[in-house]
């Protein structure tokens, strides 16, 4: 939990493994869960945290069951397995239910359930905070994808040489800033990778190819200022691609190969930036 939630660029190895397992199952189903895959992955991680906490506290109580606890008169503790009793006590305590049918009698056994209840409340708070933290990065990612889609549909890359150099430079540098923001979001909020976009127009995996086209057009410009902005955009793309390759895709390749792999990870059988699957413009 500390590595996943409180350490800015950290990723708990077990949490990452659970999210990757959910993503793998989503890919096997042809991504039928679509955008729900990310939320399902996060819920699976939270349930894993809950299970481990309950299990950990149950192991603490287990050596003292049943001698260290007092049972309600209508409870026959001999009818239940000792570890099952410890797990039950841990579960109702972390959920702050406290049925009162079993309580600790030793000095520290009376305080331990209270500490576990605090840990359970902290887990609930952390889970809610985690979900609230992922939406701003997703919004920035979708905004960048929509901007790239608009520039691609307008054919800006093919007509960049006709633009005013100042306007072209401002546009390219603004895109570079957005790319670097998204790169930072992937580092600090890695769970957003597992959210697949239902709308292709807001899918960064589909629209990044337009940034590559703009980079190439800018670096081929006759204007030095536009070329510099193209280099800036290229470096931002390279930074984002490096993060995706190392953190999620487990590959070593150039920017174009990484972007293609990122697209295949989210969409199989569709060319990046292609209109297939996109709603017809006339239906908007």
Beta strands, then each sheet from edge to edge (+ up, - down):
strand 1: 69-71
strand 2: 102-104
sheet 1: 1+ 2-
end
